[in-house]
């Protein structure tokens, strides 16, 4: 049988990795897919660089064009791989490819988290597949695991370190005792963080990925606009050290959780017990923990970015699409794991309704009765304390840090209690609040 024909839109880091791995492992891949998979067209605005790259990768006979629409219009192309990124032109091209009856493979988490509903509906109508394993946690096959491997389960929660840049920064802050700004600069110098790192450090990239996981874990539409997003820019080295003394590590977690009355969908720094495996995921690595009612806890670990790790996910999608290319569209795995007519309308809960425990750090006047005032206000709000740590007053000052760990409480209740605590004259600086997840 002649190979299935693939057109690449964009040949950057992931595109060239895809080219390279497909070439290197072509026989192994063909034995799996049942036919060859050949990239026959590449579209890239920088055609000169793309031609050089394709030639250096041994891509004889591959057509390189500047206009992505030439790839979409080519009747010989069966699968379009979108590696442009962003919501702009990438969205138009994906919609056009679907309309032209092409299957789409994409690594574009931003596009799917924001416009997924429209894209999946269009694909469903046209009878084509949109595969997106590379969009979440790079090389880790977490989409496959959630959508197929765990399909017996009622999934309770998914929690992941799904942004390598921020995990690298947090690991460095902890290892070297440095503050965020210093480590960010170092991460940019080493190429771990982009020149404009906003999406990573503000938690947006992780929220895109958590949104996609929430949809396939619970069978709800993709709703990035409902996600709570908080990054790591305000984390102080002091909190990482205090957390450590209390037996916790701080990680940026993407969390999707089944709760009373809805789904929690949130990204924020979280204390997690140092003894959990996921707490020991360091550097730019990713990991996702999934809790299902039948299987219990499962953990997935690997490289969340990079040329060949991400290509590994792109090619796995190409193999899937190739195998199912001729199958009746109704017999394929649904895009969001659940049949399109069986999606749930469980709401994504507002952050005020989320229930979790907390780490609080208060800079207070070291005077009699201050601890009692603070714990009194927590008690009045029905917030139960798990642990308290008080440092000796700093030399030459009459100020100290008071660290409090709480048991589970509603975020709205905590907000009200914190407003009252903040108003105490003995509380000398904005209270630091970091959520805590036991992940058990
Ligand atoms: N910028 C992402 C990260 C990789 O740092 O993990 C692509 O999503």
Boltz pocket constraint, residues with backbone or C-beta under 6 A from the ligand:
constraints:
  - pocket:
      binder: B
      contacts: [[A, 135], [A, 162], [A, 163], [A, 164], [A, 165], [A, 166], [A, 192], [A, 200], [A, 205], [A, 284], [A, 304], [A, 305]]
      max_distance: 6.0
